[in-house]
Structure formats: C-alpha cells, structure tokens
Amino acid sequence: MDMNQYLDIFVEESREHLQNLNSSLLELEKDAANKSVLNEIFRVAHTLKGMSGTMGYTKMQTLTHDMEDVLDALRNERILADPNMVDVLFKCLDALETYVNTVVAT
C-alpha cells in the first residue's frame, strides 16, 4: 500500500494532536494531580503512537510508547507529576514536533 497518499492527513492530524498535547501539558503544569488532564495526555500519546506506527515512523512510535508507560505510572500514582516530570513531557512534545517537521521536510 502506498502510504504517501496518507501523508498529508498524518501531518495535519499529528499537528492537531500536538497542539492538544501542548494545551494539556500547560494544564498539567498548573494542576499536576488532575486525572482528567493525565487521561487526555495519555489518549493523545496513544493516538500518536498508533498513527506513527501505521505510517512506519518508528522513532515517533517508540517515543509515544515510552510516554504511555510514564503516563500510565502517573495516572496510577506510581510516580508523581512534579515540575521535572512535566518538563520531560514538554521535551517529548518538542521531539514529536521535530519528528513531524522532519516528515514534512522529506
């Protein structure tokens, strides 16, 4: 199957999800105990993982999978969403944006 026909859709939807992720991380920064926000961030990471996997972007898929593991631990209170953790999640967001921009540039 020629995945190039889906590239524009992938980029557009990825950018929408990344915008949502940014907004949710800003909310998490204000209220680290907000389960609803953690669930939304997990959902976005899960969606991005599936999309990137389908398109064959394994680096993006691996990062979002790792994010899911951390977010699951946060949701289940095995770890806490302290400011350092939120910073790491913002760095993940930056990396995901870079991956999408790289896809566009190639």
C-alpha distances in whole Angstrom, upper triangle without the diagonal:
4,6,9,9,10,13,16,16,15,18,20,20,21,24,25,25,26,29,30,30,32,35,35,36,38,39,39,41,44,44,43,43,41,39,37,36,35,33,32,31,29,27,26,25,23,21,20,20,17,15,16,14,11,11,12,15,18,21,21,20,23,25,24,25,28,29,28,31,33,33,33,37,38,37,39,42,41,41,43,41,44,43,42,39,38,38,36,34,34,33,30,29,30,28,25,26,26,22,21,23,22,18,20,22,19
4,6,6,8,10,13,14,13,16,18,18,19,22,23,24,25,27,29,29,31,33,34,34,37,39,39,40,43,43,42,43,41,39,37,36,35,33,31,30,29,27,25,25,24,21,20,20,18,15,15,15,12,10,12,14,17,20,20,19,22,24,24,25,28,29,29,31,33,33,34,37,38,38,40,42,42,42,43,41,43,42,41,39,37,37,35,33,33,32,29,28,28,26,23,24,24,20,19,21,19,16,17,19,16
4,5,5,7,10,10,10,12,15,15,15,18,20,20,21,24,25,25,27,29,30,31,33,35,35,37,39,40,38,39,37,36,34,32,31,30,28,27,26,24,22,21,20,18,16,16,14,12,11,12,9,7,9,11,14,17,16,16,19,21,20,22,25,25,25,28,30,30,31,34,34,34,36,39,39,38,39,37,39,39,37,35,34,34,31,29,29,28,25,24,25,23,20,20,20,17,15,17,16,13,14,16,14
4,5,5,8,10,10,11,14,15,15,17,19,20,21,23,25,25,27,29,30,31,33,35,35,37,39,40,39,41,38,37,35,33,33,31,29,28,27,25,23,23,22,19,17,18,17,14,13,14,12,9,11,13,16,18,17,18,21,22,22,24,26,27,27,30,32,31,33,36,36,36,38,41,40,40,40,38,40,39,38,36,34,34,32,29,29,28,25,24,24,22,20,19,19,16,14,16,15,11,11,14,12
4,6,7,8,10,11,13,14,15,17,19,20,21,23,25,25,27,29,30,31,34,35,36,37,40,40,40,41,38,37,35,33,33,31,29,28,28,25,23,23,23,19,18,19,17,14,15,16,13,11,14,15,19,21,19,20,23,24,23,25,28,28,28,31,33,32,33,36,37,36,39,41,41,41,41,39,41,40,39,37,35,35,33,31,30,30,27,25,26,24,21,21,21,19,16,18,17,14,13,16,15
4,6,5,6,9,10,11,12,14,16,16,18,20,21,22,24,26,27,28,30,31,32,34,36,37,36,37,35,33,31,29,29,27,25,24,24,21,19,20,19,16,14,16,14,10,11,13,10,8,12,13,16,18,17,17,20,21,20,22,25,24,24,28,29,28,30,33,33,33,35,38,38,37,38,35,38,37,36,34,32,32,30,27,27,27,24,22,23,22,18,18,19,16,14,16,16,12,12,16,15
4,5,5,6,9,10,10,12,14,15,16,18,20,20,22,24,25,26,28,30,31,32,35,35,35,36,34,33,31,29,28,27,25,23,23,21,19,19,19,16,14,15,14,11,11,13,11,8,11,11,15,16,15,16,19,20,19,21,24,23,24,27,28,28,29,32,32,32,35,37,37,36,36,34,36,35,34,32,30,30,28,25,25,24,22,20,20,19,16,15,16,13,10,12,12,9,9,12,11
4,5,5,6,8,10,11,12,14,15,17,19,20,21,23,24,26,27,29,30,31,34,35,34,36,33,33,30,28,28,27,24,23,24,22,19,19,20,16,15,17,16,12,13,16,14,11,15,14,18,19,17,18,21,21,20,23,25,24,25,28,29,28,30,33,33,33,36,38,38,37,37,34,36,35,34,32,30,30,28,26,25,25,22,20,20,20,16,15,16,14,11,12,13,10,9,12,13
4,5,5,6,8,10,11,12,14,15,17,18,20,21,22,24,26,27,28,30,32,33,32,34,31,30,27,26,26,24,21,21,21,19,16,17,17,14,13,15,14,10,12,14,12,11,14,14,18,19,16,17,21,21,19,21,24,23,23,27,28,26,28,31,31,30,33,35,36,35,35,32,35,34,33,31,29,29,28,25,24,24,22,19,20,20,16,15,17,15,12,14,15,12,11,15,16
4,6,5,6,8,10,10,12,14,15,16,18,20,21,22,24,26,26,28,30,31,30,31,29,28,26,24,24,22,20,19,19,17,14,14,14,11,9,12,11,7,8,11,10,8,11,11,14,15,12,13,17,17,15,18,20,19,20,23,24,23,25,28,28,28,30,32,33,32,32,30,32,31,30,28,26,26,25,22,21,21,18,16,17,16,13,13,14,12,9,12,13,10,10,14,14
4,6,5,6,9,10,10,12,14,15,16,18,20,21,22,24,25,26,29,30,29,31,29,28,26,24,24,23,20,19,20,18,14,15,16,13,11,13,14,10,10,13,13,11,13,12,15,15,13,14,18,17,16,19,21,20,21,24,25,24,26,29,28,28,31,33,33,32,32,29,31,30,29,27,25,25,23,21,20,20,17,15,15,15,11,10,12,10,7,8,10,8,7,11,12
4,5,5,6,9,10,11,13,14,16,17,19,20,22,23,24,26,28,29,29,31,28,27,25,23,23,22,19,18,20,17,14,16,17,13,12,15,15,12,13,16,15,14,17,15,19,19,15,17,20,19,18,21,23,21,22,25,26,24,26,29,29,28,31,33,34,33,32,29,31,30,30,28,25,25,24,21,20,21,19,16,17,17,13,12,14,13,10,11,14,12,10,14,16
4,5,5,6,9,10,11,12,14,16,16,18,20,21,22,24,26,27,26,28,25,24,22,20,20,19,16,15,16,14,11,13,13,10,9,12,12,9,11,14,13,13,16,15,17,18,14,15,18,17,15,18,20,19,19,22,23,21,23,26,26,25,28,30,31,30,30,27,29,28,28,26,23,24,23,20,19,20,17,15,16,16,13,12,15,14,10,13,15,13,13,17,18
4,5,5,6,9,10,10,12,14,15,16,18,20,20,22,24,25,25,26,24,23,21,19,19,18,15,14,15,13,9,10,12,9,7,10,11,8,9,12,13,12,14,12,15,14,11,12,15,14,12,15,17,16,16,20,20,19,21,24,23,23,26,28,29,27,27,24,26,25,25,23,21,21,20,16,16,16,14,11,13,13,9,9,11,10,7,10,13,11,11,15,16
4,5,5,6,9,10,10,12,14,15,17,19,20,21,23,24,24,26,24,24,21,19,19,19,16,14,16,15,11,12,15,12,10,14,15,12,12,16,16,15,17,15,18,17,13,15,18,16,14,18,20,17,19,22,22,20,23,26,24,24,28,29,30,28,28,24,26,25,25,23,20,20,19,16,15,16,14,11,12,13,9,8,11,11,8,9,13,12,11,14,16
4,5,5,6,9,10,11,12,14,16,17,18,20,22,23,23,25,22,22,19,17,18,17,14,13,15,13,10,12,14,11,10,14,15,13,14,17,18,17,19,18,20,19,16,17,20,18,16,19,21,18,18,22,22,20,22,25,24,23,27,28,30,28,27,24,26,25,25,23,20,21,21,17,16,18,16,12,14,15,12,11,14,14,11,13,16,15,15,18,20
4,5,5,6,9,10,10,12,14,15,16,18,20,21,20,22,19,19,16,14,15,14,10,10,11,10,6,9,11,8,7,11,12,11,12,15,16,16,18,16,18,17,13,14,17,15,12,15,17,14,15,18,18,16,19,21,20,20,23,25,26,25,24,21,23,22,23,20,18,18,18,14,14,16,13,10,13,14,10,10,14,13,11,14,17,16,16,19,21
4,5,5,6,9,10,10,12,14,15,16,19,20,19,21,19,19,17,14,15,15,12,10,12,12,8,9,12,11,9,12,14,13,13,16,17,17,18,16,17,16,12,14,16,13,12,15,16,13,15,18,18,16,19,21,20,20,23,24,25,24,23,19,21,20,20,18,15,16,15,12,11,12,10,7,9,11,8,7,11,11,10,12,15,14,15,18,20
4,5,5,6,9,10,11,13,14,15,17,19,19,21,19,19,17,14,15,16,12,11,14,13,10,12,15,13,12,16,17,16,16,20,21,20,22,19,21,20,16,18,20,17,15,19,19,16,18,21,20,18,21,23,21,21,25,26,27,25,24,20,22,20,21,19,16,16,17,14,12,14,13,9,11,13,11,10,13,14,12,14,17,17,17,19,22
4,5,5,6,9,10,11,12,14,16,16,17,18,16,16,13,11,12,12,9,8,11,11,8,10,13,12,12,15,16,15,17,20,21,21,23,20,22,21,17,18,20,17,15,18,19,15,16,19,18,16,18,21,19,18,22,23,25,23,22,18,20,19,20,18,15,16,17,13,12,15,14,11,13,15,13,12,16,17,15,17,20,20,20,22,25
4,5,5,6,9,10,10,12,14,15,15,17,14,15,13,10,10,11,8,6,9,9,7,8,11,11,10,13,15,15,16,18,20,20,21,19,20,18,15,16,17,14,12,15,15,12,13,16,15,13,16,18,16,16,20,20,22,20,19,15,17,16,17,15,12,13,13,10,9,12,10,7,11,12,10,11,14,15,14,16,19,19,20,22,24
4,5,5,6,9,10,10,13,14,14,17,15,16,15,11,12,14,11,9,13,13,10,12,15,15,14,16,19,18,18,21,23,23,24,21,22,20,16,18,19,16,14,18,17,14,16,19,17,15,18,20,17,18,22,22,23,21,19,15,17,15,16,14,11,12,13,10,8,11,10,7,9,12,11,10,14,15,15,16,19,20,20,22,24
4,5,5,6,9,10,11,13,14,16,13,15,13,10,12,13,10,9,13,14,11,13,17,16,16,19,21,20,21,24,25,25,27,24,25,23,20,21,22,19,17,20,20,16,18,20,18,16,19,21,18,18,22,22,24,22,19,16,17,16,18,16,12,14,15,12,11,14,14,11,13,16,15,14,18,19,18,19,22,23,23,25,28
4,5,5,6,9,10,10,11,13,10,11,10,6,8,10,7,6,10,11,10,11,14,15,15,17,19,19,20,23,25,25,26,24,24,23,19,20,21,18,15,18,18,14,15,17,16,13,16,17,14,14,18,18,20,18,16,13,15,14,16,14,11,13,14,11,10,14,13,11,14,16,15,15,19,20,19,21,24,24,24,27,29
4,5,5,6,9,10,9,12,11,12,12,8,9,11,10,7,11,13,11,12,15,16,15,18,20,20,21,23,25,25,26,23,23,21,18,19,20,16,15,17,16,13,14,16,14,12,15,16,13,14,18,17,19,16,14,11,12,11,12,11,7,9,11,8,7,11,11,9,12,14,14,14,17,19,19,20,23,24,24,26,29
4,5,5,7,9,10,13,12,14,13,10,11,14,12,11,14,16,14,15,19,19,19,21,24,24,24,26,28,28,29,26,27,24,21,23,23,20,18,21,20,16,18,20,17,15,19,19,16,17,20,20,22,19,16,12,13,11,13,13,9,10,13,10,9,13,14,12,14,17,16,16,19,21,21,22,25,26,26,28,30
4,5,5,6,8,10,8,11,10,7,10,12,11,10,14,15,14,16,19,19,20,22,24,24,25,28,29,30,31,28,28,26,23,24,25,21,19,22,21,17,18,20,17,15,18,18,15,15,19,18,20,18,15,12,13,12,15,14,10,13,15,12,12,16,16,14,17,20,19,19,22,24,23,25,27,28,29,31,33
4,5,5,5,8,7,9,10,6,7,11,10,9,12,14,14,15,18,19,19,21,23,24,24,26,29,29,30,27,27,25,22,23,23,19,18,20,18,15,16,17,14,12,15,15,11,12,15,14,17,14,11,8,10,9,12,10,7,11,12,10,11,14,14,14,16,19,18,19,22,23,23,25,27,28,29,31,33
4,6,6,9,10,13,13,10,11,14,14,12,15,18,17,17,20,22,21,23,26,26,26,29,31,31,32,29,28,26,23,24,24,21,19,21,20,16,18,19,16,14,17,17,13,15,18,16,18,15,12,8,8,7,10,10,6,9,12,10,10,13,15,14,16,19,19,19,22,24,24,25,28,29,30,31,34
4,6,9,9,13,13,11,12,16,15,14,17,19,19,20,23,24,24,26,28,29,29,32,34,34,35,32,32,29,27,28,28,24,23,25,23,20,21,22,19,17,19,19,15,16,19,18,20,17,14,11,11,10,13,13,10,12,15,14,14,17,18,17,19,22,22,22,25,27,27,28,31,32,32,34,37
4,5,6,9,10,9,10,13,14,13,16,18,18,19,22,23,24,25,28,29,29,31,33,34,35,32,32,30,27,27,27,24,22,24,22,19,19,20,17,15,17,17,13,13,16,14,17,15,12,9,10,10,14,13,11,14,16,14,15,19,19,18,21,23,23,24,27,28,28,30,32,33,34,36,38
4,6,8,10,9,8,12,13,12,14,17,17,17,20,22,22,23,26,27,27,29,32,32,33,30,29,27,25,25,24,21,20,21,19,16,17,17,14,12,14,13,9,10,13,11,14,11,8,5,7,8,11,10,8,12,13,12,14,17,17,17,20,22,22,23,26,27,27,29,31,32,33,35,37
4,6,9,9,8,11,13,13,14,17,18,18,20,22,23,24,26,28,29,30,32,34,34,32,31,29,27,26,26,23,21,22,20,17,17,17,15,12,13,13,9,9,11,9,13,11,8,7,9,12,14,12,12,15,17,15,17,20,20,20,23,24,24,26,28,29,29,32,34,34,36,38,40
4,5,5,6,9,10,11,13,14,16,17,19,20,22,23,25,26,27,29,31,32,33,31,30,29,26,26,26,23,20,21,21,17,17,18,15,12,14,14,10,9,12,11,15,14,11,10,12,14,16,14,13,16,17,15,17,20,20,19,22,24,23,24,27,28,28,30,33,33,34,36,38
4,5,5,6,9,10,10,12,14,15,16,18,20,21,22,24,25,27,28,30,31,29,29,27,25,24,24,22,19,19,19,16,14,16,14,10,11,12,9,7,9,10,13,13,12,11,14,16,18,15,14,18,18,16,18,21,20,19,23,24,23,24,28,28,28,30,32,32,34,36,38
4,5,5,6,9,10,11,12,14,15,17,18,20,21,23,24,26,27,29,30,28,28,27,24,23,24,22,19,20,20,17,15,17,16,12,13,14,12,9,12,14,17,16,15,13,16,18,20,17,15,19,19,16,18,21,20,19,22,24,22,23,27,27,26,29,31,31,32,35,36
4,5,5,6,9,10,11,12,14,15,17,18,20,21,22,24,26,27,28,26,26,25,22,21,22,19,17,18,18,14,14,16,14,11,12,14,11,10,13,14,17,16,14,11,14,15,17,14,12,16,16,13,14,18,16,15,19,20,19,20,23,24,23,26,28,28,29,32,33
4,5,5,6,9,10,11,12,14,15,16,18,20,21,22,24,26,27,25,24,23,20,19,19,17,14,15,15,11,10,12,11,7,9,10,8,6,10,11,13,12,11,9,13,14,15,12,11,14,14,11,13,16,15,14,18,19,18,20,23,23,23,25,27,27,29,31,33
4,5,5,6,9,10,10,12,14,15,17,18,20,21,23,24,25,24,23,23,20,19,19,17,14,15,15,12,10,12,12,8,9,11,10,7,11,13,15,15,14,13,16,18,19,16,14,18,17,14,16,19,17,16,20,21,19,21,24,23,23,26,28,27,29,32,33
4,5,5,6,9,10,11,12,14,15,16,18,20,21,23,24,22,23,22,18,18,19,17,14,15,16,13,11,14,14,10,12,14,12,11,14,16,18,17,17,14,18,18,20,16,14,17,17,13,15,18,15,14,18,19,17,18,21,21,20,23,25,25,26,29,30
4,5,5,6,9,10,11,12,14,15,16,18,20,21,22,20,20,19,16,15,16,14,11,12,13,9,9,12,11,8,10,13,11,10,14,15,17,16,15,12,15,16,16,13,11,14,13,10,11,14,12,11,14,15,13,15,18,18,18,21,23,22,24,26,28
4,5,5,6,9,10,10,12,14,15,16,18,20,21,19,18,18,15,14,14,13,9,10,11,8,6,9,9,6,7,11,10,9,12,14,15,15,15,13,17,18,18,14,13,16,14,11,14,16,13,13,16,16,14,17,20,19,19,22,23,23,25,27,28
4,5,5,6,9,10,11,12,14,15,17,18,20,19,19,19,15,14,15,14,10,11,13,11,9,12,13,10,11,14,13,12,15,17,19,18,18,17,20,21,21,18,16,19,18,14,16,18,15,14,18,18,15,17,20,19,18,22,23,22,24,27,28
4,5,5,6,8,10,11,12,14,15,17,18,16,17,16,13,12,14,13,9,11,13,10,9,13,13,11,13,16,15,14,17,19,20,20,19,17,20,20,20,17,15,17,16,12,14,15,12,11,15,15,12,13,17,16,15,18,20,19,20,23,24
4,5,5,6,9,10,10,12,14,15,16,14,14,13,10,9,11,9,5,7,9,7,6,10,11,9,11,14,14,13,16,18,19,18,18,16,19,19,19,16,14,16,14,11,12,14,10,10,13,13,10,13,15,14,14,17,19,18,20,23,23
4,5,5,6,9,10,11,12,14,15,14,14,14,11,9,11,11,7,7,10,9,7,10,12,10,11,14,15,14,16,19,19,19,20,19,22,22,22,18,18,19,17,14,16,17,14,13,17,16,13,16,18,16,16,20,21,19,21,24,25
4,5,5,6,9,10,11,12,14,13,14,15,11,10,13,12,9,10,13,12,10,14,15,14,14,18,18,17,20,22,23,23,23,21,24,25,24,21,20,21,19,16,17,18,15,14,17,16,13,15,17,15,14,18,19,17,19,22,23
4,5,5,6,8,10,11,12,10,11,12,8,7,10,10,7,9,12,11,10,14,15,14,16,19,19,18,21,23,24,23,23,21,24,24,23,20,19,19,17,14,15,16,12,11,14,13,9,11,14,12,11,14,15,14,16,19,19
4,6,5,6,9,10,10,9,9,10,7,5,8,8,5,6,10,9,9,12,14,13,14,17,18,18,20,23,22,22,23,21,24,24,23,20,19,20,18,15,17,16,13,13,15,13,11,13,15,12,13,16,17,15,18,20,20
4,6,5,6,9,10,10,10,12,10,7,10,12,9,9,13,13,12,15,17,16,17,20,21,20,22,25,25,25,26,24,27,28,27,23,23,24,21,19,20,20,16,16,19,17,14,16,18,15,14,18,18,16,18,21,21
4,5,5,6,9,9,10,12,9,8,12,13,10,12,15,15,14,17,19,18,19,23,23,23,25,27,28,27,28,26,29,29,28,25,24,24,22,19,20,20,16,16,18,16,12,14,16,13,12,15,16,13,15,18,18
4,5,5,6,5,7,9,6,5,9,10,9,11,14,14,14,17,19,18,20,22,23,23,26,28,27,27,28,26,28,28,27,24,23,23,20,18,19,18,15,14,16,13,10,12,13,10,10,13,13,11,13,16,15
4,5,5,6,6,9,8,5,9,11,10,10,13,14,14,16,19,19,20,22,24,24,26,28,27,27,28,27,30,30,28,25,25,25,22,20,21,20,17,17,19,16,13,16,17,13,13,17,16,14,17,19,18
4,5,8,9,12,11,9,12,15,13,14,17,18,17,20,22,22,22,25,27,26,28,31,30,30,31,30,33,33,31,28,28,28,25,23,24,23,20,20,21,19,16,18,18,15,14,18,17,14,17,19,18
4,6,9,11,10,9,13,15,14,15,18,19,19,21,23,23,24,27,28,28,30,32,32,32,33,31,33,33,31,29,28,28,25,23,24,23,19,19,20,17,14,16,16,13,12,15,14,11,13,16,14
4,6,9,9,8,11,13,13,14,17,18,18,20,23,23,24,27,28,28,30,32,31,31,32,31,33,33,31,28,28,27,25,23,24,22,19,19,20,17,14,16,16,12,13,15,14,11,14,16,14
4,6,6,6,9,10,11,12,15,16,17,19,20,21,22,25,26,26,29,30,30,29,30,28,30,29,27,25,25,24,21,20,20,18,15,16,16,13,11,13,12,9,10,12,11,9,12,14,13
4,5,5,6,8,10,10,12,14,15,16,18,19,21,23,24,25,27,28,27,27,28,27,29,28,26,24,24,23,20,19,20,18,15,16,17,13,12,15,14,10,12,15,13,12,16,17,16
4,5,5,6,9,10,11,12,14,16,17,18,20,22,23,24,26,27,26,25,26,24,26,25,23,21,21,20,17,16,17,15,12,13,13,10,9,12,11,8,11,13,12,12,15,16,15
4,5,5,6,8,10,10,12,14,15,16,18,20,21,22,24,25,25,24,24,22,24,24,22,19,19,18,16,14,15,13,10,11,11,8,6,10,10,7,9,12,11,11,14,16,15
4,6,5,6,9,10,10,13,14,15,16,19,20,21,22,24,23,23,24,23,25,25,23,20,20,20,17,15,17,16,12,13,15,12,10,13,13,10,12,15,14,13,17,19,18
4,6,5,6,9,10,11,13,14,15,17,19,20,21,23,21,21,22,21,23,23,21,18,19,19,15,14,16,15,11,13,15,12,11,14,14,12,14,17,16,16,19,21,20
4,5,5,6,9,10,11,12,14,16,16,18,20,21,20,19,20,18,20,20,18,15,15,15,12,11,13,11,7,10,11,9,8,12,12,10,13,16,15,15,19,20,20
4,5,5,6,9,10,10,12,14,15,16,18,19,19,18,19,17,20,20,18,15,15,16,13,10,12,12,8,10,12,10,8,12,13,12,13,16,16,16,19,21,21
4,5,5,7,9,10,11,13,14,15,17,18,17,17,19,18,21,21,20,16,17,18,15,13,15,15,11,13,16,13,12,16,17,15,16,20,19,19,22,24,24
4,5,5,7,9,10,11,13,14,16,17,15,14,16,16,18,19,17,13,15,15,12,11,14,13,10,12,15,13,12,16,17,15,17,20,20,20,23,25,25
4,5,5,6,8,10,10,12,14,15,14,13,14,13,15,16,14,11,11,13,10,8,11,11,8,10,13,12,11,14,16,15,17,19,20,20,23,25,25
4,5,5,6,9,10,10,12,14,13,13,15,14,17,18,17,13,14,16,13,11,14,15,11,13,16,15,14,17,19,17,19,22,22,22,25,27,27
4,6,5,6,9,10,11,12,11,11,13,13,16,18,17,13,14,16,13,12,16,16,13,15,18,17,16,20,21,20,21,25,25,25,28,30,30
4,5,5,6,9,10,10,9,8,10,10,13,14,13,9,11,13,10,9,13,14,11,14,17,16,16,19,21,20,22,24,25,25,28,30,30
4,5,5,6,8,10,10,9,10,9,12,14,14,10,11,13,11,9,13,14,12,13,17,17,16,19,21,20,21,24,25,25,28,30,31
4,5,5,6,8,9,9,11,11,15,17,17,13,14,17,15,13,17,18,15,17,20,20,19,22,24,23,24,27,28,28,30,33,33
4,5,5,6,5,6,8,10,13,16,15,12,13,16,14,13,17,18,16,18,21,21,21,24,25,25,26,29,30,30,33,35,35
4,5,5,6,5,6,6,10,13,13,10,11,14,13,12,15,17,15,17,20,20,20,23,25,25,26,28,30,30,32,34,35
4,5,8,8,9,9,13,16,16,13,13,17,16,14,17,19,18,18,22,22,21,24,26,26,27,30,31,31,33,35,36
4,6,8,9,11,15,18,18,15,16,19,18,17,20,22,20,22,25,25,24,27,29,29,30,33,34,34,36,38,39
4,5,6,9,12,15,16,13,15,18,17,16,20,21,20,22,25,25,25,28,30,30,31,33,35,35,37,39,40
4,7,10,12,16,16,13,15,18,17,16,20,21,20,22,25,25,25,28,30,29,31,33,34,35,37,39,40
4,7,9,12,12,9,12,15,13,14,17,18,17,20,22,22,23,26,27,27,29,31,32,33,35,37,38
4,6,9,10,8,10,13,13,13,16,17,17,19,21,22,23,25,27,27,29,31,32,33,35,37,38
4,7,8,6,6,10,10,10,12,14,15,16,18,19,20,22,24,25,26,28,30,31,32,34,36
4,6,5,6,9,10,11,13,14,16,17,19,20,21,23,25,26,27,29,30,32,34,35,37
4,5,5,6,9,10,10,12,14,15,16,18,20,21,23,24,26,27,29,30,32,33,35
4,5,5,6,9,10,11,13,14,15,17,19,20,21,23,25,26,27,29,31,31,33
4,5,5,6,9,10,11,13,14,15,17,19,20,21,23,24,26,27,29,30,32
4,5,5,6,9,10,11,12,14,15,17,18,20,21,23,24,26,27,29,30
4,5,5,6,9,10,11,12,14,15,17,18,20,21,23,25,26,27,29
4,5,5,6,9,10,11,12,14,15,17,19,20,21,23,25,26,27
4,5,5,6,9,10,10,12,14,15,17,18,20,21,23,24,26
4,5,5,6,9,10,11,12,14,15,16,18,20,21,22,25
4,5,5,6,9,10,11,12,14,15,16,19,20,21,23
4,5,5,6,9,10,10,12,14,15,17,19,20,21
4,5,5,6,9,10,11,12,14,15,17,18,20
4,5,5,6,9,10,11,12,14,15,16,18
4,5,5,6,9,10,10,12,14,15,17
4,5,5,6,9,10,11,13,14,16
4,5,5,6,9,10,11,12,14
4,5,5,6,9,10,10,12
4,5,5,6,9,10,11
4,5,5,6,9,10
4,5,5,6,9
4,5,5,6
4,5,5
4,6
4
